[in-house]
């Protein structure tokens, strides 16, 4: 996927036209542009330099003054700030024109030629760029944009002799546009500052010295020092030191997390107390901070249905209003109802009001704000479409181990001789949390050469040859599969059976604690609108039912293979249910991908699950779904408010304008004023 940045783009309706134009090009596939981040994404087989030139040429045909740049890792998430000097220089002509205009109002010259020349000069300084863009767009066959509407309205006012009004309207339009651009840029900075979690450097241990390097240059197994107050640059494990970590940037949790030797740390965590020596376990591009930034940056490309509708609506709405203005200008006079000048004046006001910028601008920013607010709480939503879809979810389905329970298994008791040793020989090959707990409990070196012919049976366990004898480690179904006789003891936890040489050698009894955040979650989801809460697990029936009863889950399905989970999900979808599935394992990846919304655990979860999911919970806290649903509801409410407000105000002023009760100044408010207020309303989501 190629990513480019479009600098200098401020027009939301132009952004929609650019995206539409690029989608029609045969050399570009899967084109997506986010006005909120100014990022263009697409696939193409062309070389980088040819691509950049192609995209630049295509955009220049639509809107000049936009610079296309290749998005690089170092340029991502740079928070742009403009100095007062930059703003002054950019608006010097407008300021000069405004000074001339106000001087004319005070002096009020009577000489017609001097008066008109001065007002035209002020108009050209203030809005010459708008008129020039409108003319170029007109030559390209593009009539229905804000530049054309404003130029037509103000030049029409000049023609009618309303020279004061023409210059004033263009000035107020430019001022409103400036405030609007400032509000948009401020909202971008506010949202992206939430993601300002990347460390600028790393302290690499190089022999006896410490060298400051870029996080991107670190290799796996390098050792780095993270001093108090510094951000962890890459994912790793602590090899020396004890401290507290501020994890709020990634997880949204305000309480510091204690860390000691062998504790895992993620990039973006902030070391609070004492120096830590960390061994690098992931390169920068694969670490948590890069994954988060990539997810959030790309989330805006997946547009919600409301965004897509508004873009299509704006393309139809504006031409209809323009033709309505033409009808308003000429039909009433032809019918003998009033003076043609009066009706032309009303139609010009009608044109100014019609610009759909408030809708095209504020709706994407509303969803962008929702995505940013969710990320601040440690909830990574991969697109506005998923944020919107959260509102329609009626069935919440959960995996058990690592999702509703902690997944940090502790061995409570062991039966049989050499049971732990035999289990550890085979479980060293597995990455399952139970396997890791068994190997950790054994705690001795294991000769891997003794194991051969290893095979895993999903949902059952592992089989292998240990010293040329068959070794089985798994649940009761694995032993039944190989016709091993054994006695099953009732236990409210996980029982791992071990069979060696065709005989049952013993069992390991392992407890998995329910997460504190799982308690009462089912009840709260019901209060938030869920119809049903379901648990699907490969664990034993009595364990699953015990957990389900404790957590007040409606339905519990146990002892499921991955394909069984998929079948249960398919059954729910066929019944017309809108299903959200939450899981953490590799075997959950197909179910996560199939669900209407898939949610993965970001800390304990496998890379496959995180990749397949639509939402990632960085805290491994399933109750965060309540926060996600609340943010989704708030985002939807704000977007609907903007749509209703913008259309309502425009309809009101369009009616006033048609009846002759609205002036150009009120028309400007109905255009840029409404857009500004809608943008400011969209920013409220950041406080959630």
C-alpha positions in Angstrom: 0.0 0.0 0.0 1.4 3.4 -1.1 0.8 6.3 1.2 1.1 10.0 0.2 0.5 13.3 2.0 -1.4 16.1 0.3 -0.2 19.4 1.8 -2.0 22.6 1.2 -5.5 21.0 0.9 -8.1 22.9 2.9 -11.2 22.4 0.8 -13.3 19.5 1.9 -15.4 19.3 -1.2 -12.2 19.4 -3.3 -10.9 16.5 -1.3 -14.0 14.5 -2.3 -13.5 15.4 -6.0 -9.8 14.4 -5.8 -10.6 11.0 -4.3 -13.3 10.4 -7.0 -10.9 11.4 -9.8 -8.1 9.2 -8.5 -10.5 6.2 -8.1 -11.3 6.5 -11.9 -7.6 6.1 -12.8 -6.7 2.6 -14.1 -3.2 2.7 -12.5 -4.5 3.2 -9.0 -6.5 0.6 -7.0 -8.2 0.7 -3.6 -7.9 4.5 -3.4 -8.8 6.1 -0.1 -8.3 9.6 1.0 -8.8 11.0 4.5 -9.4 14.8 4.7 -8.8 14.6 8.5 -5.2 13.3 8.1 -4.6 14.6 4.6 -3.4 11.1 3.8 -3.9 9.3 0.5 -3.6 5.5 0.3 -3.7 3.3 -2.7 -2.2 0.3 -4.5 -0.2 0.5 -7.7 2.4 -1.3 -9.7 4.1 1.9 -10.9 7.4 3.1 -9.6 7.5 5.6 -6.8 8.7 8.6 -8.8 6.2 7.9 -11.6 3.4 7.5 -9.1 4.2 10.8 -7.4 4.2 12.6 -10.7 1.0 10.9 -11.9 -0.9 11.8 -8.7 0.4 15.4 -8.7 -0.7 15.9 -12.3 -4.2 14.4 -11.6 -4.6 16.6 -8.6 -3.4 19.7 -10.4 -6.2 19.3 -12.9 -8.7 19.6 -10.0 -7.0 21.9 -7.4 -3.7 23.7 -7.8 -1.5 24.6 -4.8 -1.5 21.1 -3.4 1.9 19.4 -2.9 2.0 15.6 -3.1 4.7 14.0 -0.9 5.6 10.3 -0.3 4.7 9.3 3.3 7.7 8.1 5.1 8.0 6.5 8.6 9.8 9.7 9.9 7.1 12.0 8.5 4.2 10.2 10.0 2.3 11.8 12.9 4.3 15.0 12.7 2.1 17.6 14.5 2.1 20.7 12.2 2.3 24.1 13.9 2.1 27.4 12.0 3.8 30.5 13.5 2.1 33.9 13.6 4.6 35.1 11.0 3.6 32.2 8.6 -0.1 33.1 9.1 0.5 36.8 8.5 2.5 36.2 5.3 -0.1 33.7 4.0 -2.9 36.3 4.6 -1.0 39.5 3.8 -3.0 40.2 0.7 -6.3 39.7 2.5 -5.1 42.0 5.3 -4.1 44.6 2.8 -7.4 44.5 1.0 -9.3 44.7 4.4 -7.3 47.8 5.3 -8.2 49.4 2.0 -11.9 48.4 2.5 -12.1 49.9 6.0 -10.4 53.1 4.8 -13.0 53.4 2.1 -15.8 53.0 4.5 -14.4 55.7 6.7 -13.4 58.2 3.9 -16.4 57.4 1.7 -15.0 58.9 -1.6 -17.6 60.4 -3.9 -15.6 60.3 -7.2 -17.2 57.2 -9.0 -14.1 56.1 -10.9 -11.9 56.4 -7.8 -14.5 54.7 -5.6 -15.0 51.8 -8.0 -11.3 51.4 -8.7 -10.5 51.3 -4.9 -13.3 48.8 -4.1 -12.3 46.6 -7.0 -8.7 46.7 -5.8 -9.8 45.8 -2.3 -11.9 43.0 -3.8 -9.0 41.5 -5.9 -6.6 41.6 -2.9 -9.1 39.9 -0.6 -10.7 37.4 -3.0 -8.7 37.5 -6.2 -7.4 34.0 -5.5 -11.0 32.8 -5.1 -12.1 34.3 -8.4 -9.0 33.0 -10.2 -9.6 29.5 -8.9 -13.3 29.7 -9.9 -12.3 30.8 -13.5 -9.8 27.9 -13.9 -12.3 25.5 -12.5 -14.9 26.9 -14.9 -12.5 26.3 -17.9 -12.1 22.7 -16.6 -15.9 22.2 -16.6 -16.3 22.3 -12.8 -19.2 24.7 -12.0 -20.4 23.6 -8.6 -17.8 24.4 -6.0 -17.5 27.0 -3.3 -15.2 29.2 -5.3 -17.6 29.4 -8.2 -20.6 30.1 -5.9 -18.7 32.9 -4.0 -17.3 34.5 -7.2 -20.7 34.4 -8.9 -22.5 35.9 -5.9 -20.0 38.7 -5.3 -19.5 39.7 -9.0 -23.3 39.6 -9.3 -23.5 42.0 -6.4 -20.9 44.3 -8.1 -23.1 44.2 -11.3 -26.1 45.2 -9.2 -24.2 48.2 -7.8 -23.9 46.7 -4.3 -20.1 47.3 -4.2 -19.8 47.6 -0.4 -21.7 44.4 0.1 -19.7 42.5 -2.5 -16.3 43.3 -0.9 -17.7 42.8 2.6 -19.1 39.4 1.8 -15.8 38.2 0.2 -13.9 39.6 3.3 -16.2 37.8 5.7 -16.0 34.7 3.7 -12.2 34.7 3.8 -12.3 35.5 7.6 -14.7 32.6 8.1 -12.7 30.3 5.9 -9.6 31.2 8.0 -11.3 30.4 11.2 -12.7 27.2 9.7 -9.2 26.1 8.5 -7.8 27.0 12.0 -10.5 24.9 13.6 -9.8 21.9 11.3 -6.0 22.2 11.8 -6.6 22.5 15.6 -8.8 19.4 15.6 -6.1 17.5 13.6 -3.4 18.5 16.1 -5.6 17.7 19.1 -6.4 14.2 17.8 -2.8 13.5 16.6 -1.3 14.8 19.8 -3.1 11.9 21.6 -0.9 9.6 19.5 2.3 11.5 20.2 3.7 8.3 21.8 6.8 7.6 19.8 10.2 7.9 21.5 12.7 10.1 19.6 15.8 8.1 20.6 17.0 5.0 22.4 20.0 4.5 24.7 21.8 1.5 23.3 24.3 -0.4 25.5 27.4 -0.7 23.3 30.1 -2.5 25.3 31.0 -0.3 28.3 29.4 2.8 26.8 25.9 4.0 26.1 25.1 5.3 22.6 22.1 7.4 21.7 20.5 6.0 18.5 17.2 6.1 16.6 14.7 3.4 17.7 14.5 2.3 14.1 18.1 1.1 14.2 17.7 -1.2 17.1 17.9 -5.0 16.5 16.3 -7.9 18.3 18.4 -8.9 21.4 20.0 -5.5 21.7 20.1 -4.1 25.3 19.0 -0.6 25.9 18.7 1.6 29.0 15.4 3.5 29.7 16.0 6.3 32.2 13.3 7.8 34.5 11.1 10.1 32.5 11.9 8.5 29.1 9.6 6.6 26.8 10.3 3.0 26.0 11.4 3.1 22.3 10.6 -0.5 21.3 8.9 -3.6 22.8 11.1 -5.7 25.1 11.6 -7.5 28.4 13.3 -6.1 31.5 16.6 -7.8 32.3 17.6 -5.4 35.1 15.9 -2.9 37.4 12.5 -2.2 39.1 10.3 0.7 38.4 6.8 1.9 37.7 5.5 2.5 34.1 3.0 5.1 32.9 1.0 3.1 30.3 -1.8 5.7 29.7 -0.6 6.6 26.2 -1.3 3.1 25.0 -3.9 1.7 27.3 -5.7 4.8 28.6 -5.2 3.6 32.2 -4.1 6.3 34.7 -2.7 4.0 37.3 1.0 3.2 36.9 2.0 -0.4 36.3 4.8 -1.9 38.4 7.7 -3.5 36.4 10.6 -5.7 37.4 13.0 -8.3 35.9 11.3 -10.5 33.2 8.3 -8.1 32.9 7.3 -7.3 29.3 7.3 -3.6 28.3 5.8 -2.0 25.2 7.0 0.9 23.2 5.2 4.1 24.3 5.3 3.2 28.0 6.9 6.0 30.1 9.4 5.0 32.8 8.6 6.8 36.0 11.0 6.0 38.8 14.3 4.2 38.1 16.5 3.2 35.2 15.6 -0.1 33.5 17.8 -2.3 31.3 15.6 -3.8 28.5 16.3 -6.5 26.0 14.7 -5.7 22.6 12.2 -8.4 21.5 10.7 -6.6 18.5 12.1 -4.3 15.9 10.6 -0.8 15.8 8.4 -1.4 12.8 6.8 -4.4 14.6 6.5 -2.9 18.0 3.3 -1.7 19.8 3.8 2.0 19.1 4.2 1.5 15.3 1.3 -0.9 15.2 -0.9 1.7 17.0 0.1 4.6 14.8 -0.4 2.5 11.7 -3.8 1.4 12.7 -5.1 4.8 13.7 -3.6 6.5 10.6 -5.2 4.0 8.3 -8.5 3.9 10.2 -9.7 7.1 8.6 -9.5 5.5 5.1 -12.3 3.1 6.0 -15.2 5.5 5.8 -18.5 5.0 7.6 -21.7 4.7 5.6 -22.8 8.2 6.8 -19.5 9.7 5.4 -20.0 8.0 2.1 -23.7 9.1 1.9 -22.8 12.8 2.7 -20.1 12.8 -0.1 -22.7 11.5 -2.6 -25.4 13.8 -1.3 -23.2 16.9 -1.7 -22.5 16.0 -5.3 -26.3 16.0 -6.0 -27.3 18.7 -3.6 -25.1 21.6 -4.9 -26.2 21.4 -8.6 -29.9 21.2 -7.5 -29.5 24.4 -5.5 -27.6 26.2 -8.3 -30.3 25.4 -10.8 -32.8 26.4 -8.1 -31.0 29.8 -7.9 -31.2 30.2 -11.7 -35.0 29.5 -11.6 -35.4 31.9 -8.7 -33.6 34.7 -10.7 -35.6 34.5 -13.8 -38.9 32.6 -13.4 -40.7 35.1 -11.0 -39.8 38.2 -13.2 -41.1 36.3 -16.3 -44.3 35.7 -14.4 -44.5 39.4 -13.7 -43.7 39.1 -10.0 -41.3 41.9 -9.1 -38.1 43.4 -10.5 -35.5 41.2 -12.1 -32.7 43.0 -10.1 -34.4 42.0 -6.9 -34.8 38.4 -7.9 -31.2 38.2 -9.1 -30.0 39.6 -5.8 -32.1 36.9 -4.0 -30.7 34.2 -6.2 -27.1 35.3 -5.4 -27.8 35.1 -1.7 -29.3 31.7 -2.4 -26.0 30.6 -4.1 -23.8 31.6 -1.1 -26.0 29.7 1.3 -26.0 26.5 -0.8 -22.3 25.5 -0.3 -22.2 22.0 1.4 -18.9 22.5 3.2 -20.4 22.2 6.7 -21.5 18.7 5.9 -18.5 17.5 3.8 -16.1 18.9 6.5 -17.7 18.1 9.8 -18.9 14.5 9.3 -15.5 13.0 8.6 -14.0 15.1 11.4 -16.7 13.7 13.8 -15.6 10.1 13.0 -11.9 11.1 13.1 -12.5 12.6 16.6 -14.3 9.4 17.7 -11.4 7.3 16.6 -9.0 9.5 18.4 -11.0 9.5 21.6 -11.2 5.7 21.5 -7.4 5.4 21.0 -6.8 7.6 24.0 -8.7 5.0 26.1 -6.6 2.2 24.6 -9.2 1.1 22.1 -7.9 1.0 18.5 -10.8 1.0 16.0 -9.5 0.3 12.5 -12.1 2.5 10.7 -15.0 4.8 10.9 -17.2 2.1 9.5 -16.5 -0.1 12.5 -17.1 2.8 14.9 -20.5 3.4 13.3 -21.3 -0.4 13.1 -20.9 -0.6 16.9 -24.2 1.1 17.3 -26.1 -1.7 15.6 -24.4 -4.7 17.5 -27.0 -6.7 19.4 -25.1 -9.9 20.2 -21.7 -10.0 22.1 -19.8 -13.2 21.8 -16.6 -13.9 23.8 -13.8 -16.4 23.9 -13.0 -17.5 27.5 -9.2 -18.0 28.0 -7.3 -14.7 27.9 -10.4 -12.8 27.1 -12.8 -13.2 30.1 -10.1 -14.9 32.2 -6.5 -13.7 32.8 -4.8 -16.5 30.9 -1.9 -16.5 33.4 -2.4 -20.1 34.5 -1.2 -21.3 37.8 -0.6 -25.0 38.6 -2.7 -25.9 41.7 -1.8 -29.7 42.0 -0.2 -32.6 40.1 -1.0 -36.3 40.1 1.3 -39.1 39.0 5.0 -39.6 38.8 7.2 -37.5 36.5 4.0 -35.9 35.2 5.3 -32.3 35.1 8.6 -33.4 33.4 6.8 -35.3 30.7 4.4 -32.5 30.0 7.2 -29.9 29.8 9.1 -32.0 27.3 6.2 -31.7 24.8 4.7 -28.3 25.8 8.0 -26.5 25.1 7.0 -26.7 21.5 3.7 -24.7 22.1 3.1 -21.0 22.6 -0.3 -21.6 24.4 -0.5 -19.9 27.8 -1.1 -23.3 29.6 2.0 -24.7 27.9 4.1 -21.7 29.0 2.9 -22.2 32.6 3.8 -25.9 32.6 7.3 -25.2 31.2 7.8 -22.4 33.6 6.7 -24.5 36.6 9.2 -27.3 35.5 12.0 -24.7 35.5 14.7 -27.0 34.3 16.7 -27.3 31.1 14.9 -29.4 28.5 16.7 -31.4 25.9 14.8 -30.7 22.7 16.5 -33.5 20.8 14.5 -36.1 22.8 11.3 -35.0 21.1 10.4 -36.1 17.6 7.3 -36.4 15.3 5.4 -33.6 17.1 1.8 -32.9 16.0 -0.8 -30.5 17.4 -4.5 -31.3 17.5 -6.4 -28.0 17.7 -8.7 -27.9 20.7 -7.3 -31.1 22.1 -3.6 -31.0 22.7 -0.2 -32.2 21.4 1.2 -35.6 20.5 4.9 -36.5 20.0 7.5 -39.2 20.5 9.7 -38.9 23.6 12.6 -41.3 23.6 10.7 -43.3 20.9 7.5 -43.7 23.0 4.3 -41.9 22.3 3.7 -38.9 24.6 0.3 -37.2 24.8 -0.4 -33.9 26.6 -3.9 -32.4 26.3 -7.5 -32.6 27.4 -9.8 -35.7 27.8 -10.7 -35.6 24.1 -7.0 -36.2 23.1 -6.8 -39.2 25.3 -10.1 -40.5 24.0 -8.9 -40.0 20.5 -6.0 -42.4 21.2 -8.1 -44.8 23.3 -6.2 -44.1 26.6 -8.1 -45.2 29.7 -8.2 -42.6 32.5 -10.4 -41.3 35.3 -11.7 -37.8 35.1 -11.8 -35.8 38.4 -14.3 -33.0 38.8 -12.3 -29.8 38.9 -13.4 -26.1 38.4 -10.3 -25.4 36.4 -8.3 -26.8 33.5 -7.2 -30.4 33.7 -4.2 -31.4 31.5 -3.8 -35.1 31.0 -0.5 -36.8 30.3 -0.2 -40.3 28.7 3.1 -42.0 28.0 3.7 -45.3 26.3 0.0 -45.9 25.8 -0.9 -45.4 29.5 -2.3 -42.5 31.6 0.7 -41.1 33.5 -1.1 -38.4 35.5 -2.8 -35.0 35.4 -1.9 -31.4 36.0 -4.6 -29.2 37.5 -4.4 -25.5 36.4 -6.5 -22.6 37.6 -7.3 -19.5 35.4 -8.5 -16.5 37.3 -11.5 -14.5 36.0 -10.5 -10.9 35.1 -11.8 -8.3 37.5 -13.2 -6.3 34.6 -15.3 -9.3 33.4 -17.5 -9.2 36.5 -20.9 -7.5 35.9 -19.9 -6.8 32.2 -22.7 -8.9 30.8 -25.3 -7.0 32.9 -23.8 -3.6 31.8 -23.8 -4.7 28.1 -27.5 -5.5 28.4 -28.1 -2.1 29.9 -26.2 -0.6 27.0 -28.5 -2.3 24.5 -27.2 -5.8 24.0 -29.8 -8.6 23.4 -27.6 -11.5 24.3 -24.1 -12.3 25.6 -22.6 -15.6 24.6 -19.3 -17.5 25.4 -17.6 -19.9 23.0 -14.7 -21.8 24.3 -12.7 -24.9 23.7 -12.4 -25.5 27.4 -14.2 -28.3 29.3 -17.9 -28.1 29.9 -17.8 -27.8 33.7 -15.2 -25.1 33.6 -17.0 -23.1 30.9 -20.3 -23.4 32.8 -18.7 -22.3 36.0 -17.2 -19.2 34.4 -20.5 -18.5 32.5 -22.6 -18.7 35.7 -20.2 -16.4 37.6 -20.3 -13.8 34.8 -24.1 -14.1 34.2 -23.5 -15.0 30.5 -26.7 -16.0 28.7 -25.4 -19.0 26.7 -22.2 -21.0 27.0 -20.9 -23.4 24.4 -17.9 -25.5 25.4 -15.4 -28.0 24.1 -15.4 -26.3 20.7 -12.9 -26.7 17.9 -12.1 -23.6 15.8 -14.5 -24.8 13.1 -17.2 -25.3 15.8 -16.8 -21.6 16.9 -17.2 -20.6 13.3 -20.3 -22.6 12.9 -21.9 -21.1 16.0 -21.1 -17.6 14.6 -22.5 -18.4 11.2 -25.7 -19.6 12.9 -26.1 -16.3 14.7 -25.5 -14.3 11.5 -28.0 -16.4 9.6 -30.6 -15.5 12.2 -30.0 -11.8 11.4 -28.0 -11.0 14.5 -25.3 -8.3 14.4 -22.5 -10.0 16.1 -19.3 -8.8 17.8 -16.8 -11.5 18.7 -13.9 -10.9 21.1 -10.9 -13.3 21.3 -7.2 -13.4 21.6 -5.8 -16.6 20.1 -4.5 -17.7 16.7 -7.4 -20.0 16.4 -9.8 -17.1 16.9 -8.5 -15.3 13.8 -11.0 -16.8 11.3 -14.0 -16.1 13.7 -12.7 -12.5 14.2 -12.6 -11.9 10.5 -16.1 -13.4 9.9 -17.9 -11.5 12.7 -19.6 -8.2 11.9 -17.0 -6.7 14.3 -14.0 -8.7 15.5 -12.3 -7.5 18.7 -8.8 -8.7 19.7 -6.8 -8.4 22.9 -3.8 -6.2 22.1 -1.5 -7.3 25.0 -2.0 -11.0 25.3 -3.5 -11.5 21.8 -1.6 -13.2 19.0 -0.5 -11.1 16.0 -2.8 -13.2 13.8 -5.8 -12.2 16.0 -4.8 -8.6 16.1 -4.4 -8.5 12.3 -7.8 -10.1 11.7 -9.7 -7.9 14.2 -11.5 -4.7 13.5 -11.0 -3.4 17.0 -8.0 -3.9 19.3 -8.2 -3.5 23.1 -4.7 -2.6 24.3 -5.5 -3.2 27.9 -6.8 -6.8 27.4 -9.9 -5.5 29.3 -13.2 -6.7 27.7 -15.2 -4.1 29.6 -13.5 -1.5 27.4 -16.2 -2.5 24.9 -18.6 -0.4 27.0 -16.4 2.6 26.5 -16.2 1.8 22.8 -20.0 1.6 22.5 -20.4 4.9 24.4 -17.9 6.6 22.1 -19.7 5.2 19.1 -23.1 6.5 20.4 -21.6 9.9 21.1 -20.0 10.1 17.7 -23.2 9.1 16.0 -25.1 11.8 18.0 -22.6 14.5 17.1 -22.6 13.6 13.4 -26.4 13.6 13.3 -26.4 16.9 15.1 -24.1 18.4 12.5 -26.2 17.0 9.6 -29.5 18.3 11.1 -28.0 21.6 12.2 -26.3 22.3 8.8 -29.3 21.3 6.7 -31.7 23.0 9.0 -29.9 26.3 9.1 -29.3 26.2 5.3 -32.9 25.4 4.6 -34.1 28.2 6.9 -31.8 30.8 5.3 -32.5 29.5 1.8 -36.2 30.1 2.5 -35.5 33.6 3.9 -33.2 34.3 0.9 -35.9 33.2 -1.6 -38.5 35.4 0.2 -36.1 38.4 0.2 -35.6 38.5 4.0 -31.9 37.4 4.1 -28.9 39.5 3.3 -25.5 38.5 2.0 -24.1 38.7 5.6 -26.7 36.1 6.8 -25.9 34.0 3.8 -22.2 34.0 4.8 -23.2 32.8 8.3 -25.3 30.1 6.8 -22.1 29.0 4.9 -18.8 29.4 6.7 -20.4 30.1 10.1 -22.3 26.9 10.1 -19.3 25.0 8.9 -17.2 26.5 11.7 -19.8 25.6 14.4 -20.1 22.1 13.0 -16.3 21.6 13.1 -16.2 22.9 16.7 -19.1 20.5 17.6 -17.2 17.6 16.1 -14.2 18.3 18.4 -16.4 17.7 21.5 -16.0 14.0 21.0 -12.3 14.4 22.2 -13.5 15.1 25.7 -15.2 11.7 26.0 
